[in-house]
Amino acid sequence: QLKLEDYKDRLKKGEALNQDQLEAVEKYDEVVHNLEFAKELQKTFSGLSQDLLKAQKKAQRRESLLKLEAEKKKLRTILQVQYVLQNFTQEHVQKDFKGGVNGAIYLPSKELDYLMRFAKLTCPERNENL
């Protein structure tokens, strides 16, 4: 653009320009229009790029939250199973299952023994004072 402006000024001062320079001066307005269009395109692409980055960050945050919720759900399930298994170590719960009373189904002693051993393996001892 600066070169074209120089050609235009030289032409106004009466200097002789070669054919290529004269054609360039004739297309000055078209070149300026194309430069402005290119600047607008650049702004548009820059805005789109920023929007894309924001959308990617938002998707990553959403994905992180979904993973966190899934981990919480797994942990909640593990804690629930541990709670149920720990109850099998209590004597009155064992009696209920051995007799099939108080809402408990009947479990043979062998199966109840398996559950109690499994509970001891999977459930760490808790300090109830904490």
C-alpha positions as CSV (number, residue, x, y, z in Angstrom):
1,Q,0.0,0.0,0.0
2,L,2.8,2.4,0.8
3,K,4.4,1.7,-2.5
4,L,1.2,2.4,-4.3
5,E,0.8,5.7,-2.4
6,D,4.3,6.7,-3.5
7,Y,3.4,5.9,-7.1
8,K,0.3,8.0,-6.7
9,D,2.2,11.0,-5.3
10,R,4.8,10.7,-8.0
11,L,2.1,10.8,-10.6
12,K,0.5,13.9,-9.1
13,K,3.9,15.6,-9.1
14,G,4.1,14.9,-12.9
15,E,6.7,12.2,-12.9
16,A,6.6,9.7,-15.6
17,L,5.8,6.1,-14.5
18,N,6.3,2.9,-16.4
19,Q,3.3,0.9,-17.5
20,D,3.3,-1.5,-14.5
21,Q,3.4,1.4,-12.1
22,L,0.5,3.1,-13.9
23,E,-1.6,-0.1,-13.8
24,A,-0.8,-0.4,-10.1
25,V,-2.0,3.1,-9.4
26,E,-5.2,2.4,-11.3
27,K,-5.8,-0.5,-9.0
28,Y,-5.1,1.4,-5.8
29,D,-8.7,1.5,-4.6
30,E,-9.1,-2.2,-5.3
31,V,-5.9,-3.0,-3.4
32,V,-7.1,-0.8,-0.4
33,H,-10.5,-2.5,-0.4
34,N,-8.8,-6.0,-0.5
35,L,-6.5,-5.0,2.4
36,E,-9.5,-3.9,4.5
37,F,-11.3,-7.1,3.6
38,A,-8.2,-9.1,4.6
39,K,-8.1,-7.2,8.0
40,E,-11.7,-8.0,8.6
41,L,-11.2,-11.6,7.8
42,Q,-8.2,-11.7,10.2
43,K,-10.4,-10.2,12.9
44,T,-13.1,-12.8,12.2
45,F,-10.6,-15.7,12.3
46,S,-9.1,-14.4,15.5
47,G,-12.5,-14.2,17.1
48,L,-13.4,-17.7,15.9
49,S,-10.1,-19.0,17.2
50,Q,-10.8,-17.5,20.7
51,D,-14.3,-18.9,20.7
52,L,-12.9,-22.3,19.8
53,L,-10.4,-22.1,22.7
54,K,-13.2,-21.1,25.1
55,A,-15.3,-24.0,23.9
56,Q,-12.4,-26.5,24.3
57,K,-11.7,-25.2,27.8
58,K,-15.4,-25.5,28.7
59,A,-15.5,-29.1,27.3
60,Q,-12.4,-30.0,29.3
61,R,-14.0,-28.6,32.5
62,R,-17.2,-30.5,31.7
63,E,-15.2,-33.7,31.1
64,S,-13.3,-33.2,34.3
65,L,-16.5,-32.8,36.2
66,L,-18.0,-35.9,34.7
67,K,-14.9,-37.9,35.6
68,L,-15.0,-36.6,39.1
69,E,-18.7,-37.5,39.5
70,A,-17.9,-41.0,38.1
71,E,-15.1,-41.4,40.7
72,K,-17.4,-40.2,43.5
73,K,-20.1,-42.7,42.4
74,K,-17.5,-45.5,42.5
75,L,-16.3,-44.5,45.9
76,R,-19.9,-44.2,47.2
77,T,-20.6,-47.7,46.0
78,I,-17.4,-49.1,47.6
79,L,-18.3,-47.4,50.9
80,Q,-21.8,-48.8,50.7
81,V,-20.6,-52.3,50.1
82,Q,-18.0,-52.0,52.9
83,Y,-20.8,-50.8,55.2
84,V,-23.0,-53.8,54.4
85,L,-20.0,-56.2,54.7
86,Q,-19.0,-54.7,58.1
87,N,-22.5,-55.4,59.4
88,F,-21.9,-59.1,58.8
89,T,-19.2,-59.0,61.5
90,Q,-21.8,-58.1,64.1
91,E,-23.1,-60.9,66.2
92,H,-26.8,-60.0,66.1
93,V,-26.7,-59.6,62.3
94,Q,-25.2,-63.0,62.0
95,K,-27.9,-64.5,64.2
96,D,-30.6,-62.9,62.0
97,F,-29.1,-64.4,58.8
98,K,-28.5,-67.8,60.4
99,G,-32.2,-67.9,61.4
100,G,-33.6,-65.9,58.5
101,V,-35.4,-63.5,60.9
102,N,-35.9,-59.7,61.3
103,G,-36.1,-59.2,57.5
104,A,-32.9,-61.1,56.8
105,I,-32.9,-64.0,54.4
106,Y,-31.6,-67.4,55.6
107,L,-27.9,-68.0,54.9
108,P,-26.2,-71.3,55.7
109,S,-23.3,-70.9,58.2
110,K,-20.8,-71.7,55.4
111,E,-22.0,-68.8,53.2
112,L,-22.2,-66.5,56.2
113,D,-18.6,-67.5,57.1
114,Y,-17.4,-66.7,53.6
115,L,-19.1,-63.2,53.8
116,M,-17.5,-62.5,57.2
117,R,-14.0,-63.5,55.9
118,F,-14.5,-61.4,52.8
119,A,-15.6,-58.5,55.0
120,K,-12.4,-58.8,57.1
121,L,-10.3,-58.9,54.0
122,T,-11.9,-55.9,52.3
123,C,-12.9,-53.7,55.1
124,P,-10.2,-52.0,57.1
125,E,-10.6,-51.7,60.9
126,R,-12.1,-48.4,61.9
127,N,-11.3,-46.4,64.9
128,E,-14.8,-45.3,66.0
129,N,-13.3,-42.5,68.1
130,L,-12.1,-40.6,65.0
